[in-house]
C-alpha cells in the first residue's frame, strides 16, 4: 500500500549517479536478465518439487511464484552493505541491482498475474508492449516528476518545505503511477536518483541536505521495523502443514541455485570485456536477500488454494534469507575479500 515507495526512495537518495553510470551495464543486466533467468530456473524446479510432494500447482503459477521471489530486497541489502567493507564498485553493483530488480520483478509479476489470474492468452508482442509500458513508462514518469520536484526545490530556501516536497514527490508520484498504469517502484527509484544527485548538488543548501538525509534515514528505519513486525504478525494467521513446510525448506536451496545461475551466467559473459571483484558471484548469490517485497507481492494475490501454497513457501524462504543470509553476509564478504 505504498510503503515500498518510501523505502525505495530512501535507498536511491544515497546512490551516486556517476558511480552507478559506470556500472550501468552490470546493474541493468543483473536487474533485467538476472530476474528472468531466476524466475524460469526457480519456477521450473519448484514445479517438479511440488508435483513430487503432491501439491498441485500449474507451471504458470510456479513462474508467478518465481517472479515474486526472485527480486532481492534493497532495504535489507543496503542496510547490511553499510557495515560490510566491500569494494566500492561491488557495493554499487549490489545496491543498484537491488533497487532496480525489484521494480523489474514487480512489472513481470503484474504481466504474469494478468495471464495466470484471468486465464487469458497473450501474444509475445502484447506481453512485450505491456512490459515496456510499465518499465519504460515508469522510468520516464520518474524522470519527469523528479525534474518537477527539482525545479520546486530550487525555487525554495526553507528546509522544512523542501523535506515536505520530497515527501509529496514520493506519495503523489507513486499514487499517480498506479493511476496511469506505469511502474511505481521504478518511477520512485529514478526520481530518487535525480533528487539525490542533481537536486542535492544544485537545489539544496547544506542545512537542507543535512535535514533531508536525517529525515529519510528515520523514515527508512521506522518503516523497515514496521514492515518486519507485520511480517511476524502475518505468520500467526498462516496455515502450515507438513507438506508446505517441506516444500518451503526445499524452496530455499532452489532459490539459491536459481540466484547463482542468474548471477553466474551474465557475469561470465561480461567478464570478456570487464573485470569483476574476486568472489563477486558468491557474494551476489548469498547477498540476494528476500524480504518485504516478496511477502507484499504474495499477499496481493487473490484468495485461492494456490495463494496459500505460495504464501507459506514465501515466508519460509524470507525467514531463512533474513536470519541465515542476512546475519552471515558480512562474514562471507570478509572471508572472500581479504584486505
N, C-alpha and C positions, 0 to 999 in steps of 0.2 A: 504493500500500500504506500509506496513512495519512500520508504526507509532506505532502500538501496541507493536512491539518488543522492542523499546526503553523504553516505559512506563513500560512494564513487567520487563525488566532487572533492571531498576532504583528501582523498588519496591522490587525485590528479593535480591538486593545487600545488603539490610539492615536487612534481616531476619536472626536471629541467628539459625544455623542449629541444635545446641544442643537443644535449646528450641523447635524447630519445630519437632525434632525426638520424644520428649516427648509427643507431641500432634499429632503424625502421624496417629493414629487410627481415631481420631476425624476429622482431616483435610481430610484424604483420604476418609472416609465415606461420609462426607458432600459434598466433591467435586465430587464424583462419583455417589453415590446412591442418594444424595440430588438433583442433577441436573436432573437425570432420573425421580424421583418422581415428581418434579416441572413441568417438561415438560409434563408428562402424565396428571397430575391433571389440569394444566392450559389449555393444548390443548383440553381436554375433555370439560371443562367449556366453553371455547371460541367457540367451535364448536356449542354448543346449543344456546349460545348468538347470534352468527352471523346468525344462522338459524331462530331465533325468529325475528331478525331485517331485514330479507330478503336479507342478504348479503351472497351469495353462496360461501362457502369456504369448500373444502373437508376436511375430518378428517386428511388425511396425511399432508395437508397444515397447518392445525391447530397445528399438532405436530411439524412441521418445525418451525412455529411461536413460539411454546413453547421452542424449542431448542435454539433459538436466544435470547429470552427474559429472560430465566432462569439464565444464568450466572450473577454474581454480578461484578461490576466494581472495579478492585483493586486500580485504581488511586484515585477514589473518596473515597473509604473506608479507605485506608491507610492514605490519607490526613486528614480525619476527626479524625482518631484514634490518630494522633499526638497531638491533642488538648483535646480530651475526656479522662478523667482519668479512664480507665478501668483496671481491674486486668490484670497482665502481661499474665497469661495463656489464658484468654479470648481474649486478643489482638492478641496473636499468632494464636489462632484458627480462628479468623475473617480474619486476614491478610493472613494466609496460605491458607484458603479456597478460598478467593477471587482471589489469584494468580493462583491456580490450577483449580478452577471450570470453569474459562473462557476457559482454554485450553481444558478441557473435553467437554464443551459446543460447542466449535468450531469443535471438532472432530465429535461429534454427529450431528451437523449441516451439516457437509460435507457428512457424511454417509447417513443421511436422504435426503439431497439435491440430491444425485445421484439417489435415489429411486424415489423421487417425481418429479424431473425435467426431468428425462429421461424416466420415466414410466416403468422402468424395475423392475421385481420382483426378490428379492434376498432371498436366504435361510438364516436362522438364523446363520448357520455356516459361510457363506460368510460375513454377517454383522459383526459378532464377529471377524473374521480374519482382516477385514478392520479396525475395531476399534483398534485391537491390534497393527496393523502395524502403525497406526497414533499415538496412545498414547504411547505404549511401545517403538516404534521406535523413537519417539520424545524424550523420556526420555533418552534412550541410546545414541542417537546422541548428545543431550545436554551435557551429561557427557563427551563424547569423545572430543567435541570442547572446553569444559571448561577445561579439562585436558591439551590439547594442548596449550591453551591460558595461563594456569598456568605455564607451562614449559617455555614459551616465556617470561612471566613476571619475572620469577625467573632469567633468563639469562641477564636481563637488569636492570640498575640502573639509569634510567632517567625518571622522572615522565611524561614528555611530550610524550615520546614514549609509555609509559605504558598506558596512557589515550587513545592514538590512537589505541593501541592493543585491548582494551576493546570495542572501537567503531567498529573496524573491526570485532571483535567477534560477535557483535550483528547484524551488517548489513550483513556480509558474511554468518553467521550461519543461519539467518532467510531465506535468499535467497536460500541457498543450501538445507535447509529443504524442501522448496517448490518444488525444482527440484527432490529430491529423494522421495517425497510423504510421509513425516512424519510431525508431528505437530510442526510447527514453534514456536507457543506460549509456548508449554510445553518444547521444547528444550531450548528456551531462559531463561525460569524460572529456569530450572535445572542448566544451565551454570552460571546464575547469583548467585544462591545459592553457587555453587562451588567457584567462584571467590570471592564472598562476605565473605566467611568463610575461606576455606583452603588457597586461594590465598592471602587474606588480611593478614592473620597471618604469612605466611611463604614466601611470594614472594614480599612483598612491604615494603618500608621504611615508616617512619612516614610522610615524605613530600609527598610521592606518595598517601598514604591513604587520607591525607587531601585534596589534589588536585583532586583526583578521586571522592571523596564524593561531593566536591563543583561542579565539572563539571556535574555529573549525576543529582544532585539536580536542577541545572539550566536547563538541558535538560528536566527534568521532568516537571518543571514549565512552560517552553516555549511551549512544545508540548501539555500539558494539556490545556493551554489557547487557543492555536491554534485550538485544537480539538473542544472545545465548541463554538468557533467562527464559525467554519464550520457547526456545528450542527444548530446554529442560522440562518446562511445563507440558509441552506437547507430548512428550514421551508417556506421561501419565494416562493419556486417553488413547494411546495406540494399543492395538490388539496384537500381541506377539505369540505366534505358535512356534512349535519346534521346527517345522519346515521353513518358516520365514526367517527364523534366527540362523539356521544352517545356510539358507540362501544368501542372507546378508553377510555371513562370515566368508562364504566363497566369493562374494562380490568384491571383497577387499583385495585379494591378490589379482582378481580380474581387472579392476580399475587401475591398479598399479602397473600391471603389464600393458594395458591399453595406453596409459600415460607414457610409459617407457617407449613404446613403439611410436607414439605421436610426437615424441621429442627426438628420438634417435634417427628416424627417417629424414626429417627436414634438416637436422644439424649435419648429418652425414653428407647430404647433398651440398649444403652450403659450405662445408669445410674445403671444398675445391677452390673457393676464391676468398675465404676469410678465416681468421684464426678464432678459436674459442678457448676460454679458460679451461685448464685441465679439470676434469670432473664435472663439466657442465651438464652432461646428460643425466648423471646420477643425482646431482643437486636439483636440477629441474624436475626430475621424476619424483624424488622424495619431497621436494618443496611444493608439489602440486596439491596444496591443501584444499579440501572441500569444506564448505561452511554454510552460512545462512542463505546464500543464493540458491544452492541445490535444494535446500529444505523449502524455501519460499516457492520455488517452481513446482515441487512435488505437492505442496499444499494447495496450489492453484488448480490442480486437476479436479474435474467434477467427480462427485461421489460415484464409486463403482468398485467392483471386486478387484479390478486391475490396479486402481489407485491405492488400495490397502497394501497390496504386494509391493508396489513401487515405493510407497511412503515408508514402510517398515525397513526395506533394504537400504533406502537412502539414509535413514537415521543411523543404521549400523555403520555404514561407510563413513558418514560425517563424524560420528563419535570417535571411531578409530583414527580418522585423519587428524582431528583436533588433539586427541590425547597422545597418540603414538608419534605421528609425524611432527605435529606442532612442538611437542616437548623435546624432541631429539634432533630437530633440523639444525639447530645451532651447533651441536656436537658433530653432526655429519659434515657440515661445512668446514669446521675446524680440522677435522680428520683429513678431508680431501684436499683442502687448500692450506698447505703448511707455509708459515712465514718464510 
